[in-house]
Amino acid sequence: MPYYIYRVTTTDTGTKKSAEHVSEFENFKLAKTEVRRLRTEEPLETNQSYKIMFADDTAAAEKLLLDYREEPIAKEWEK
């Protein structure tokens, strides 16, 4: 399965996201170095970020990125 790099834009409320496919790699090490390069050479706005997703195809990667996940509730011992 390939590693996909996406530019993810989040709304101000944090409930909606949009993802733009940037590139695809077969090796995690190459994908990681590319994301690091993008983060330093092409800075994004405050509501955007670069993400790496490992999935069967682009549709599965986008679904994983765009699914809304609630923030975990901190347990008493984690505070």
Distance bins in CASP14 RR format, pairs under 12 A and 6 or more apart:
PFRMAT RR
TARGET T0000
AUTHOR 0000-0000-0000
RMODE 2
METHOD distances of the structure
MODEL  1
1 24 0 0 0 0 0 1 0 0 0 0 0
1 25 0 0 0 0 0 1 0 0 0 0 0
1 26 0 0 0 0 1 0 0 0 0 0 0
1 27 0 0 0 0 0 1 0 0 0 0 0
1 28 0 0 0 0 0 1 0 0 0 0 0
1 31 0 0 0 0 0 1 0 0 0 0 0
1 53 0 0 0 0 1 0 0 0 0 0 0
1 54 1 0 0 1 0 0 0 0 0 0 0
1 55 1 0 0 1 0 0 0 0 0 0 0
1 56 1 0 1 0 0 0 0 0 0 0 0
1 57 0 0 0 0 1 0 0 0 0 0 0
1 58 0 0 0 0 0 1 0 0 0 0 0
1 60 0 0 0 0 1 0 0 0 0 0 0
1 61 0 0 0 0 1 0 0 0 0 0 0
2 21 0 0 0 0 0 1 0 0 0 0 0
2 23 0 0 0 0 1 0 0 0 0 0 0
2 24 1 0 1 0 0 0 0 0 0 0 0
2 25 1 0 0 1 0 0 0 0 0 0 0
2 26 1 0 1 0 0 0 0 0 0 0 0
2 27 0 0 0 0 1 0 0 0 0 0 0
2 28 0 0 0 0 1 0 0 0 0 0 0
2 30 0 0 0 0 0 1 0 0 0 0 0
2 31 0 0 0 0 1 0 0 0 0 0 0
2 52 0 0 0 0 0 1 0 0 0 0 0
2 53 0 0 0 0 1 0 0 0 0 0 0
2 54 1 0 0 1 0 0 0 0 0 0 0
2 55 1 0 0 1 0 0 0 0 0 0 0
2 56 0 0 0 0 1 0 0 0 0 0 0
2 57 0 0 0 0 1 0 0 0 0 0 0
2 58 0 0 0 0 1 0 0 0 0 0 0
2 60 0 0 0 0 0 1 0 0 0 0 0
2 61 0 0 0 0 1 0 0 0 0 0 0
3 21 0 0 0 0 0 1 0 0 0 0 0
3 22 0 0 0 0 0 1 0 0 0 0 0
3 23 0 0 0 0 1 0 0 0 0 0 0
3 24 1 0 0 1 0 0 0 0 0 0 0
3 25 1 0 1 0 0 0 0 0 0 0 0
3 26 1 0 0 1 0 0 0 0 0 0 0
3 27 1 0 0 1 0 0 0 0 0 0 0
3 28 1 0 1 0 0 0 0 0 0 0 0
3 29 0 0 0 0 1 0 0 0 0 0 0
3 30 0 0 0 0 1 0 0 0 0 0 0
3 31 1 1 0 0 0 0 0 0 0 0 0
3 32 0 0 0 0 1 0 0 0 0 0 0
3 33 0 0 0 0 0 1 0 0 0 0 0
3 34 0 0 0 0 1 0 0 0 0 0 0
3 35 0 0 0 0 1 0 0 0 0 0 0
3 51 0 0 0 0 0 1 0 0 0 0 0
3 52 1 0 1 0 0 0 0 0 0 0 0
3 53 1 0 0 1 0 0 0 0 0 0 0
3 54 1 0 1 0 0 0 0 0 0 0 0
3 55 0 0 0 0 1 0 0 0 0 0 0
3 56 0 0 0 0 0 1 0 0 0 0 0
3 58 0 0 0 0 0 1 0 0 0 0 0
3 61 0 0 0 0 1 0 0 0 0 0 0
4 19 0 0 0 0 1 0 0 0 0 0 0
4 20 0 0 0 0 0 1 0 0 0 0 0
4 21 1 0 0 1 0 0 0 0 0 0 0
4 22 0 0 0 0 1 0 0 0 0 0 0
4 23 1 0 0 1 0 0 0 0 0 0 0
4 24 1 0 1 0 0 0 0 0 0 0 0
4 25 0 0 0 0 1 0 0 0 0 0 0
4 26 0 0 0 0 0 1 0 0 0 0 0
4 28 0 0 0 0 0 1 0 0 0 0 0
4 31 0 0 0 0 1 0 0 0 0 0 0
4 34 0 0 0 0 0 1 0 0 0 0 0
4 35 0 0 0 0 0 1 0 0 0 0 0
4 50 0 0 0 0 0 1 0 0 0 0 0
4 51 0 0 0 0 1 0 0 0 0 0 0
4 52 1 0 0 1 0 0 0 0 0 0 0
4 53 1 0 1 0 0 0 0 0 0 0 0
4 54 1 0 0 1 0 0 0 0 0 0 0
4 55 1 0 0 1 0 0 0 0 0 0 0
4 56 0 0 0 0 0 1 0 0 0 0 0
4 57 0 0 0 0 1 0 0 0 0 0 0
4 58 1 0 0 1 0 0 0 0 0 0 0
4 59 0 0 0 0 0 1 0 0 0 0 0
4 60 0 0 0 0 1 0 0 0 0 0 0
4 61 1 0 1 0 0 0 0 0 0 0 0
4 62 0 0 0 0 1 0 0 0 0 0 0
4 63 0 0 0 0 0 1 0 0 0 0 0
4 64 0 0 0 0 1 0 0 0 0 0 0
4 65 0 0 0 0 1 0 0 0 0 0 0
5 19 0 0 0 0 0 1 0 0 0 0 0
5 20 0 0 0 0 1 0 0 0 0 0 0
5 21 1 0 0 1 0 0 0 0 0 0 0
5 22 1 0 1 0 0 0 0 0 0 0 0
5 23 1 0 1 0 0 0 0 0 0 0 0
5 24 1 0 0 1 0 0 0 0 0 0 0
5 25 1 0 0 1 0 0 0 0 0 0 0
5 28 0 0 0 0 0 1 0 0 0 0 0
5 30 0 0 0 0 0 1 0 0 0 0 0
5 31 1 0 0 1 0 0 0 0 0 0 0
5 32 0 0 0 0 1 0 0 0 0 0 0
5 33 0 0 0 0 0 1 0 0 0 0 0
5 34 1 0 0 1 0 0 0 0 0 0 0
5 35 1 0 1 0 0 0 0 0 0 0 0
5 36 0 0 0 0 0 1 0 0 0 0 0
5 37 0 0 0 0 0 1 0 0 0 0 0
5 38 1 0 0 1 0 0 0 0 0 0 0
5 39 0 0 0 0 0 1 0 0 0 0 0
5 42 0 0 0 0 0 1 0 0 0 0 0
5 49 0 0 0 0 0 1 0 0 0 0 0
5 50 1 0 0 1 0 0 0 0 0 0 0
5 51 1 0 0 1 0 0 0 0 0 0 0
5 52 1 0 1 0 0 0 0 0 0 0 0
5 53 0 0 0 0 1 0 0 0 0 0 0
5 54 0 0 0 0 0 1 0 0 0 0 0
5 55 0 0 0 0 0 1 0 0 0 0 0
5 58 0 0 0 0 0 1 0 0 0 0 0
5 61 0 0 0 0 1 0 0 0 0 0 0
5 65 0 0 0 0 0 1 0 0 0 0 0
6 17 0 0 0 0 1 0 0 0 0 0 0
6 18 0 0 0 0 1 0 0 0 0 0 0
6 19 1 0 1 0 0 0 0 0 0 0 0
6 20 1 0 0 1 0 0 0 0 0 0 0
6 21 1 0 1 0 0 0 0 0 0 0 0
6 22 1 0 0 1 0 0 0 0 0 0 0
6 23 0 0 0 0 1 0 0 0 0 0 0
6 24 0 0 0 0 0 1 0 0 0 0 0
6 31 0 0 0 0 0 1 0 0 0 0 0
6 34 0 0 0 0 0 1 0 0 0 0 0
6 35 0 0 0 0 1 0 0 0 0 0 0
6 38 0 0 0 0 0 1 0 0 0 0 0
6 44 0 0 0 0 0 1 0 0 0 0 0
6 48 0 0 0 0 0 1 0 0 0 0 0
6 49 0 0 0 0 1 0 0 0 0 0 0
6 50 1 0 0 1 0 0 0 0 0 0 0
6 51 1 0 1 0 0 0 0 0 0 0 0
6 52 1 0 0 1 0 0 0 0 0 0 0
6 53 1 0 0 1 0 0 0 0 0 0 0
6 54 0 0 0 0 0 1 0 0 0 0 0
6 55 0 0 0 0 0 1 0 0 0 0 0
6 58 0 0 0 0 1 0 0 0 0 0 0
6 61 1 0 0 1 0 0 0 0 0 0 0
6 62 1 0 0 1 0 0 0 0 0 0 0
6 63 0 0 0 0 0 1 0 0 0 0 0
6 64 0 0 0 0 1 0 0 0 0 0 0
6 65 1 0 1 0 0 0 0 0 0 0 0
6 66 0 0 0 0 1 0 0 0 0 0 0
7 17 0 0 0 0 0 1 0 0 0 0 0
7 18 0 0 0 0 1 0 0 0 0 0 0
7 19 1 0 0 1 0 0 0 0 0 0 0
7 20 1 0 1 0 0 0 0 0 0 0 0
7 21 0 0 0 0 1 0 0 0 0 0 0
7 22 1 0 1 0 0 0 0 0 0 0 0
7 23 0 0 0 0 0 1 0 0 0 0 0
7 35 0 0 0 0 0 1 0 0 0 0 0
7 38 0 0 0 0 1 0 0 0 0 0 0
7 39 0 0 0 0 0 1 0 0 0 0 0
7 42 0 0 0 0 1 0 0 0 0 0 0
7 43 0 0 0 0 0 1 0 0 0 0 0
7 44 1 0 0 1 0 0 0 0 0 0 0
7 45 0 0 0 0 0 1 0 0 0 0 0
7 47 0 0 0 0 0 1 0 0 0 0 0
7 48 1 0 0 1 0 0 0 0 0 0 0
7 49 1 0 0 1 0 0 0 0 0 0 0
7 50 1 0 0 1 0 0 0 0 0 0 0
7 51 0 0 0 0 1 0 0 0 0 0 0
7 52 0 0 0 0 0 1 0 0 0 0 0
7 53 0 0 0 0 0 1 0 0 0 0 0
7 62 0 0 0 0 0 1 0 0 0 0 0
7 65 0 0 0 0 0 1 0 0 0 0 0
8 14 0 0 0 0 0 1 0 0 0 0 0
8 16 0 0 0 0 0 1 0 0 0 0 0
8 17 1 0 1 0 0 0 0 0 0 0 0
8 18 1 0 0 1 0 0 0 0 0 0 0
8 19 1 0 1 0 0 0 0 0 0 0 0
8 20 1 0 0 1 0 0 0 0 0 0 0
8 21 0 0 0 0 0 1 0 0 0 0 0
8 22 0 0 0 0 0 1 0 0 0 0 0
8 35 0 0 0 0 0 1 0 0 0 0 0
8 44 0 0 0 0 1 0 0 0 0 0 0
8 45 0 0 0 0 0 1 0 0 0 0 0
8 47 0 0 0 0 1 0 0 0 0 0 0
8 48 1 0 0 1 0 0 0 0 0 0 0
8 49 1 0 1 0 0 0 0 0 0 0 0
8 50 1 0 0 1 0 0 0 0 0 0 0
8 51 1 0 1 0 0 0 0 0 0 0 0
8 52 0 0 0 0 0 1 0 0 0 0 0
8 53 0 0 0 0 1 0 0 0 0 0 0
8 61 0 0 0 0 0 1 0 0 0 0 0
8 62 0 0 0 0 1 0 0 0 0 0 0
8 64 0 0 0 0 0 1 0 0 0 0 0
8 65 1 0 0 1 0 0 0 0 0 0 0
8 66 0 0 0 0 1 0 0 0 0 0 0
9 16 0 0 0 0 1 0 0 0 0 0 0
9 17 1 0 0 1 0 0 0 0 0 0 0
9 18 1 0 1 0 0 0 0 0 0 0 0
9 19 1 0 0 1 0 0 0 0 0 0 0
9 20 1 0 0 1 0 0 0 0 0 0 0
9 44 0 0 0 0 1 0 0 0 0 0 0
9 45 1 0 0 1 0 0 0 0 0 0 0
9 46 0 0 0 0 0 1 0 0 0 0 0
9 47 1 0 0 1 0 0 0 0 0 0 0
9 48 1 0 1 0 0 0 0 0 0 0 0
9 49 0 0 0 0 1 0 0 0 0 0 0
9 50 0 0 0 0 0 1 0 0 0 0 0
9 51 0 0 0 0 0 1 0 0 0 0 0
9 65 0 0 0 0 0 1 0 0 0 0 0
9 66 0 0 0 0 0 1 0 0 0 0 0
10 16 1 0 0 1 0 0 0 0 0 0 0
10 17 1 0 1 0 0 0 0 0 0 0 0
10 18 0 0 0 0 1 0 0 0 0 0 0
10 19 0 0 0 0 0 1 0 0 0 0 0
10 44 0 0 0 0 0 1 0 0 0 0 0
10 45 0 0 0 0 0 1 0 0 0 0 0
10 46 0 0 0 0 1 0 0 0 0 0 0
10 47 1 0 1 0 0 0 0 0 0 0 0
10 48 1 0 0 1 0 0 0 0 0 0 0
10 49 1 0 0 1 0 0 0 0 0 0 0
10 51 0 0 0 0 0 1 0 0 0 0 0
10 65 0 0 0 0 0 1 0 0 0 0 0
10 66 0 0 0 0 0 1 0 0 0 0 0
10 68 0 0 0 0 0 1 0 0 0 0 0
11 17 1 0 0 1 0 0 0 0 0 0 0
11 18 0 0 0 0 1 0 0 0 0 0 0
11 47 1 0 0 1 0 0 0 0 0 0 0
11 48 0 0 0 0 0 1 0 0 0 0 0
11 66 0 0 0 0 0 1 0 0 0 0 0
11 68 0 0 0 0 0 1 0 0 0 0 0
12 45 0 0 0 0 0 1 0 0 0 0 0
12 46 0 0 0 0 0 1 0 0 0 0 0
12 47 1 0 0 1 0 0 0 0 0 0 0
13 47 0 0 0 0 0 1 0 0 0 0 0
13 68 0 0 0 0 0 1 0 0 0 0 0
14 47 0 0 0 0 1 0 0 0 0 0 0
14 66 0 0 0 0 0 1 0 0 0 0 0
14 68 0 0 0 0 1 0 0 0 0 0 0
14 69 0 0 0 0 0 1 0 0 0 0 0
14 70 0 0 0 0 0 1 0 0 0 0 0
14 71 0 0 0 0 0 1 0 0 0 0 0
15 66 0 0 0 0 0 1 0 0 0 0 0
15 67 0 0 0 0 0 1 0 0 0 0 0
15 68 1 0 0 1 0 0 0 0 0 0 0
15 69 0 0 0 0 0 1 0 0 0 0 0
15 70 0 0 0 0 0 1 0 0 0 0 0
15 71 0 0 0 0 0 1 0 0 0 0 0
16 47 0 0 0 0 0 1 0 0 0 0 0
16 65 0 0 0 0 0 1 0 0 0 0 0
16 66 0 0 0 0 1 0 0 0 0 0 0
16 67 0 0 0 0 0 1 0 0 0 0 0
16 68 0 0 0 0 1 0 0 0 0 0 0
17 47 0 0 0 0 1 0 0 0 0 0 0
17 48 0 0 0 0 0 1 0 0 0 0 0
17 49 0 0 0 0 0 1 0 0 0 0 0
17 51 0 0 0 0 1 0 0 0 0 0 0
17 62 0 0 0 0 1 0 0 0 0 0 0
17 63 0 0 0 0 0 1 0 0 0 0 0
17 64 0 0 0 0 0 1 0 0 0 0 0
17 65 1 0 0 1 0 0 0 0 0 0 0
17 66 1 0 1 0 0 0 0 0 0 0 0
17 67 0 0 0 0 1 0 0 0 0 0 0
17 68 0 0 0 0 1 0 0 0 0 0 0
17 69 0 0 0 0 0 1 0 0 0 0 0
18 47 0 0 0 0 0 1 0 0 0 0 0
18 48 0 0 0 0 1 0 0 0 0 0 0
18 49 0 0 0 0 0 1 0 0 0 0 0
18 62 0 0 0 0 1 0 0 0 0 0 0
18 65 0 0 0 0 1 0 0 0 0 0 0
18 66 1 0 0 1 0 0 0 0 0 0 0
19 48 0 0 0 0 0 1 0 0 0 0 0
19 49 0 0 0 0 0 1 0 0 0 0 0
19 50 0 0 0 0 0 1 0 0 0 0 0
19 51 1 0 0 1 0 0 0 0 0 0 0
19 52 0 0 0 0 0 1 0 0 0 0 0
19 53 0 0 0 0 1 0 0 0 0 0 0
19 55 0 0 0 0 0 1 0 0 0 0 0
19 58 0 0 0 0 1 0 0 0 0 0 0
19 59 0 0 0 0 0 1 0 0 0 0 0
19 61 0 0 0 0 1 0 0 0 0 0 0
19 62 1 0 1 0 0 0 0 0 0 0 0
19 63 0 0 0 0 1 0 0 0 0 0 0
19 64 0 0 0 0 1 0 0 0 0 0 0
19 65 1 0 1 0 0 0 0 0 0 0 0
19 66 1 0 0 1 0 0 0 0 0 0 0
19 67 0 0 0 0 0 1 0 0 0 0 0
20 44 0 0 0 0 0 1 0 0 0 0 0
20 48 0 0 0 0 1 0 0 0 0 0 0
20 49 0 0 0 0 0 1 0 0 0 0 0
20 50 0 0 0 0 0 1 0 0 0 0 0
20 51 0 0 0 0 0 1 0 0 0 0 0
20 58 0 0 0 0 0 1 0 0 0 0 0
20 61 0 0 0 0 0 1 0 0 0 0 0
20 62 0 0 0 0 1 0 0 0 0 0 0
20 65 0 0 0 0 0 1 0 0 0 0 0
20 66 0 0 0 0 0 1 0 0 0 0 0
21 50 0 0 0 0 0 1 0 0 0 0 0
21 51 0 0 0 0 0 1 0 0 0 0 0
21 52 0 0 0 0 0 1 0 0 0 0 0
21 53 0 0 0 0 1 0 0 0 0 0 0
21 55 0 0 0 0 0 1 0 0 0 0 0
21 57 0 0 0 0 0 1 0 0 0 0 0
21 58 1 0 1 0 0 0 0 0 0 0 0
21 59 0 0 0 0 0 1 0 0 0 0 0
21 61 0 0 0 0 1 0 0 0 0 0 0
21 62 1 0 0 1 0 0 0 0 0 0 0
21 65 0 0 0 0 0 1 0 0 0 0 0
22 31 0 0 0 0 0 1 0 0 0 0 0
22 34 0 0 0 0 1 0 0 0 0 0 0
22 35 0 0 0 0 1 0 0 0 0 0 0
22 37 0 0 0 0 0 1 0 0 0 0 0
22 38 1 0 0 1 0 0 0 0 0 0 0
22 39 0 0 0 0 0 1 0 0 0 0 0
22 42 0 0 0 0 1 0 0 0 0 0 0
22 44 0 0 0 0 0 1 0 0 0 0 0
22 48 0 0 0 0 0 1 0 0 0 0 0
22 49 0 0 0 0 0 1 0 0 0 0 0
22 50 1 0 0 1 0 0 0 0 0 0 0
22 51 0 0 0 0 1 0 0 0 0 0 0
22 52 0 0 0 0 1 0 0 0 0 0 0
22 53 0 0 0 0 0 1 0 0 0 0 0
22 58 0 0 0 0 0 1 0 0 0 0 0
22 61 0 0 0 0 0 1 0 0 0 0 0
23 30 0 0 0 0 1 0 0 0 0 0 0
23 31 0 0 0 0 1 0 0 0 0 0 0
23 33 0 0 0 0 0 1 0 0 0 0 0
23 34 1 0 0 1 0 0 0 0 0 0 0
23 35 0 0 0 0 1 0 0 0 0 0 0
23 37 0 0 0 0 0 1 0 0 0 0 0
23 38 0 0 0 0 1 0 0 0 0 0 0
23 50 0 0 0 0 0 1 0 0 0 0 0
23 52 0 0 0 0 0 1 0 0 0 0 0
23 53 0 0 0 0 0 1 0 0 0 0 0
23 58 0 0 0 0 0 1 0 0 0 0 0
23 61 0 0 0 0 0 1 0 0 0 0 0
24 30 0 0 0 0 0 1 0 0 0 0 0
24 31 0 0 0 0 1 0 0 0 0 0 0
24 34 0 0 0 0 0 1 0 0 0 0 0
24 52 0 0 0 0 0 1 0 0 0 0 0
24 53 0 0 0 0 0 1 0 0 0 0 0
24 54 0 0 0 0 0 1 0 0 0 0 0
24 55 0 0 0 0 0 1 0 0 0 0 0
24 57 0 0 0 0 1 0 0 0 0 0 0
24 58 1 0 0 1 0 0 0 0 0 0 0
24 61 0 0 0 0 1 0 0 0 0 0 0
25 31 1 0 1 0 0 0 0 0 0 0 0
25 32 0 0 0 0 1 0 0 0 0 0 0
25 33 0 0 0 0 1 0 0 0 0 0 0
25 34 1 0 0 1 0 0 0 0 0 0 0
25 35 0 0 0 0 1 0 0 0 0 0 0
25 52 0 0 0 0 1 0 0 0 0 0 0
25 53 0 0 0 0 0 1 0 0 0 0 0
25 54 0 0 0 0 0 1 0 0 0 0 0
26 54 0 0 0 0 0 1 0 0 0 0 0
27 33 0 0 0 0 1 0 0 0 0 0 0
27 34 0 0 0 0 0 1 0 0 0 0 0
27 52 0 0 0 0 0 1 0 0 0 0 0
27 54 0 0 0 0 0 1 0 0 0 0 0
28 34 0 0 0 0 0 1 0 0 0 0 0
28 35 0 0 0 0 0 1 0 0 0 0 0
28 52 1 0 0 1 0 0 0 0 0 0 0
28 53 0 0 0 0 0 1 0 0 0 0 0
28 54 1 0 0 1 0 0 0 0 0 0 0
29 35 0 0 0 0 0 1 0 0 0 0 0
29 36 0 0 0 0 0 1 0 0 0 0 0
29 52 0 0 0 0 0 1 0 0 0 0 0
30 36 0 0 0 0 0 1 0 0 0 0 0
30 37 0 0 0 0 0 1 0 0 0 0 0
30 52 0 0 0 0 0 1 0 0 0 0 0
31 37 0 0 0 0 0 1 0 0 0 0 0
31 38 0 0 0 0 0 1 0 0 0 0 0
31 50 0 0 0 0 0 1 0 0 0 0 0
31 51 0 0 0 0 0 1 0 0 0 0 0
31 52 1 0 1 0 0 0 0 0 0 0 0
31 53 0 0 0 0 1 0 0 0 0 0 0
31 54 0 0 0 0 1 0 0 0 0 0 0
31 61 0 0 0 0 0 1 0 0 0 0 0
32 38 0 0 0 0 0 1 0 0 0 0 0
32 39 0 0 0 0 0 1 0 0 0 0 0
32 50 0 0 0 0 0 1 0 0 0 0 0
32 51 0 0 0 0 0 1 0 0 0 0 0
32 52 1 0 0 1 0 0 0 0 0 0 0
32 54 0 0 0 0 0 1 0 0 0 0 0
33 39 0 0 0 0 0 1 0 0 0 0 0
33 40 0 0 0 0 0 1 0 0 0 0 0
33 41 0 0 0 0 0 1 0 0 0 0 0
33 52 0 0 0 0 0 1 0 0 0 0 0
34 40 0 0 0 0 0 1 0 0 0 0 0
34 41 0 0 0 0 0 1 0 0 0 0 0
34 42 0 0 0 0 0 1 0 0 0 0 0
34 50 0 0 0 0 1 0 0 0 0 0 0
34 52 0 0 0 0 1 0 0 0 0 0 0
35 41 0 0 0 0 0 1 0 0 0 0 0
35 42 0 0 0 0 0 1 0 0 0 0 0
35 44 0 0 0 0 0 1 0 0 0 0 0
35 49 0 0 0 0 1 0 0 0 0 0 0
35 50 1 0 1 0 0 0 0 0 0 0 0
35 51 0 0 0 0 1 0 0 0 0 0 0
35 52 1 0 1 0 0 0 0 0 0 0 0
35 53 0 0 0 0 0 1 0 0 0 0 0
36 42 0 0 0 0 0 1 0 0 0 0 0
36 50 0 0 0 0 1 0 0 0 0 0 0
36 52 0 0 0 0 0 1 0 0 0 0 0
37 43 0 0 0 0 0 1 0 0 0 0 0
37 50 0 0 0 0 1 0 0 0 0 0 0
38 44 0 0 0 0 1 0 0 0 0 0 0
38 48 0 0 0 0 0 1 0 0 0 0 0
38 49 0 0 0 0 0 1 0 0 0 0 0
38 50 1 0 1 0 0 0 0 0 0 0 0
38 51 0 0 0 0 0 1 0 0 0 0 0
38 52 0 0 0 0 0 1 0 0 0 0 0
39 48 0 0 0 0 0 1 0 0 0 0 0
39 49 0 0 0 0 1 0 0 0 0 0 0
39 50 1 0 1 0 0 0 0 0 0 0 0
39 51 0 0 0 0 0 1 0 0 0 0 0
39 52 0 0 0 0 0 1 0 0 0 0 0
40 50 0 0 0 0 0 1 0 0 0 0 0
41 50 0 0 0 0 0 1 0 0 0 0 0
42 48 0 0 0 0 0 1 0 0 0 0 0
42 49 0 0 0 0 0 1 0 0 0 0 0
42 50 0 0 0 0 1 0 0 0 0 0 0
43 49 0 0 0 0 0 1 0 0 0 0 0
43 50 0 0 0 0 0 1 0 0 0 0 0
44 50 1 0 0 1 0 0 0 0 0 0 0
44 51 0 0 0 0 0 1 0 0 0 0 0
49 65 0 0 0 0 0 1 0 0 0 0 0
50 65 0 0 0 0 0 1 0 0 0 0 0
51 61 0 0 0 0 1 0 0 0 0 0 0
51 62 0 0 0 0 0 1 0 0 0 0 0
51 64 0 0 0 0 1 0 0 0 0 0 0
51 65 1 0 0 1 0 0 0 0 0 0 0
51 66 0 0 0 0 0 1 0 0 0 0 0
52 61 0 0 0 0 1 0 0 0 0 0 0
52 64 0 0 0 0 0 1 0 0 0 0 0
52 65 0 0 0 0 0 1 0 0 0 0 0
53 59 0 0 0 0 0 1 0 0 0 0 0
53 60 0 0 0 0 1 0 0 0 0 0 0
53 61 1 1 0 0 0 0 0 0 0 0 0
53 62 0 0 0 0 1 0 0 0 0 0 0
53 63 0 0 0 0 1 0 0 0 0 0 0
53 64 1 0 1 0 0 0 0 0 0 0 0
53 65 1 0 1 0 0 0 0 0 0 0 0
53 66 0 0 0 0 0 1 0 0 0 0 0
53 67 0 0 0 0 0 1 0 0 0 0 0
54 60 0 0 0 0 1 0 0 0 0 0 0
54 61 1 0 0 1 0 0 0 0 0 0 0
54 64 0 0 0 0 1 0 0 0 0 0 0
54 65 0 0 0 0 0 1 0 0 0 0 0
55 61 1 1 0 0 0 0 0 0 0 0 0
55 62 0 0 0 0 1 0 0 0 0 0 0
55 63 0 0 0 0 1 0 0 0 0 0 0
55 64 1 0 0 1 0 0 0 0 0 0 0
55 65 0 0 0 0 1 0 0 0 0 0 0
56 62 0 0 0 0 0 1 0 0 0 0 0
56 63 0 0 0 0 0 1 0 0 0 0 0
56 64 0 0 0 0 0 1 0 0 0 0 0
57 63 0 0 0 0 1 0 0 0 0 0 0
57 64 0 0 0 0 0 1 0 0 0 0 0
58 64 0 0 0 0 0 1 0 0 0 0 0
58 65 0 0 0 0 0 1 0 0 0 0 0
58 66 0 0 0 0 0 1 0 0 0 0 0
59 65 0 0 0 0 0 1 0 0 0 0 0
59 66 0 0 0 0 0 1 0 0 0 0 0
60 66 0 0 0 0 0 1 0 0 0 0 0
60 67 0 0 0 0 0 1 0 0 0 0 0
61 67 0 0 0 0 0 1 0 0 0 0 0
72 78 0 0 0 0 1 0 0 0 0 0 0
73 79 0 0 0 0 0 1 0 0 0 0 0
END
